[in-house]
Amino acid sequence: MSVDGPSNRPVHGPEHPQSVGYTRAEKIVLFDPDSPLKLEAGGLLAPVEIEYESYGQLSAAKDNAIVVCHALTGDAHLAGWDSDPSGPLRDYRKNKPGWWDELVGPGKPIDTRRFFVVCANVIGSCYGSTGPMSLNPVTGRPYGLTFPVVTVGDWARLQLMLLDRLGIASLYAVVGGSVGGQQALEIALSRPEMVRRLIILSAAYRITAQGLGFNSVARHSIINDPNFNGGDYYDGSPPLMGLAAARMLAHITYLSEESMGHKFGRRLQDKSAPDFTPTGVEFEVESYLRHQGESFVRRYDANSYLYITRSMDYYDASAWGDGDLVRAAALIKARSLVVSFSSDWLFPPELCREFVQAMCRAGRSVTYVDIPSHYGHDAFLVETETVSRLIDSFLRH
């Protein structure tokens, strides 16, 4: 997702006592060609490389670990300052802290003096874990659309395998926002005895038909770009126009009518009267969305966007109860915190409440908070002060 709006906490440089400082991503190979990963949709994948970052120290009892799951186009760089922002599509990390640096670090709500924090990049992405940009060992070329379909269930299973390799058998908490919230929920369902606390922000057990529609149009924009070439574009010009259009559409869903009206209204872009052109930029909101699209294509891969949005589409946690959400919710043993935002129309509050009501009917321990906000879906990244208080309180008590 994106960040659009003011933050209520200062940005801490790497030398600040509340920063985790300079960080370096680590990688681990979980499968090899002799024993490939069998994916939920039926495909096979090997090798499977996972990029992750960790902060803090694992306690002697190994009971203080927190997993944070990133959103749609996020990565493993959760906090601190990347000491080596190199590699494909990684320049955007330069001179920027991790995507949730405001909440993770010494003395922050997810306190690295107290917790050992892990964030891993999902497969199918383009930020270090195996995805469509990775080289297929059989052909020696990038997978492209020969990469197998992956699901949120696959992400959760690999996350748990990574934790097993790290010697972690118990999680103090698992946290996620947006599609990361879906992954957090899937982890709590997959290994209920392992997860003590579950925090879901701006997410629900599935997306709406409207959300499916938005994702479909975004993918349509990409695959119909003249440069898409069936996903095999890595030796030529990538489908930048299609990916930019997909991002522009998605960005509208991350905001709200109120926030867009407040930020732009119907103000013209650098002019006092319209040019009366059907093709040029007339309004400020048009210029803003074009900027979002142009900046996004410099840091993300079009094929990854196809795979990750499709994973989001497929997810429906009620499958754990054979379509019965209450039966699925009954499997969860963690104390849960579900946070929605009043103007979120990608994961609207009523969808979050549907899951919370299922938890209550199943007799599970759940706290629900709907935060009034005009920032839309992005509020979980923007309403920092409120989210910080909620998470700090939930983790302490």
C-alpha angles and dihedrals in degrees: 000000000000139000115235119165143034122312119224095211128065122253107248118215120225093265095052114112090234094053124090084223125217115357136193125203119238128209133210131185112221101176136029133197092267092059109022126190112264105218126215092245091053103262129124126229133186140198097027113193121188124198116206143160128212134193134191127015129296109237122241089252090048090226103118102074122130123189118206117196119208127228130250102297097018131116143207093275095101102154143001128028122305109242092198111031094173135123133065116337092352101113090096088073093066114113092358130106122231117290094259099028090131091068103033124068144063109329094002124118092271091045114203090198086066106026138050104224126201128187121179131189113238123240113257090045126107099229104092105300120098112284144138091299092056120101115261103229090215096056102021088228132101113282096235108167092347086077107108122248112266130199139204086255090059090050092051093048092051091046089055091047090053090052090049089054089050090053095247115143098161131047122208086200145342117212133187143160128210109339085356086063089055090053091048090052091049091052090052090050095044096050106017095165090056101054119074099175132023124195119188120183125187092346141102140189091278140354124258128254086256090055090050088052094052091049091049093054090047092054091045089057091054101045092047094053108116089235097052093096095186090304093301099112103118094106093049142023113330122225094265097156093053094045091048091051090049091052093047090053093045092048090059089057091051092058131049136236089252095051093045091047092049094046100041113001108176094312116150120239111253094325141089097218133029121261091220094230125145094210110037131082109269105159134049092238090058092053091048094051092047089052090051091051095046094048093046095056089059091063109030139061120235095219091052089053090055093050099043095047090048090052088053090050094053097050118108116154092197086078086080086068096040089259095322108115094195091055089049093049090051089068093064115097098175124102101249137211117194118188124189130175124227097233098040108122097172092062100012120201092248090061091049090049090052089060093044091051089052089052090052093048088051090053094245125150108253137158117200127196126178108196119208105233138148094207096089121209092344090064092097087065097037107039088070100155095053095041090048093054093048095048094043092052094044094050094046099049 
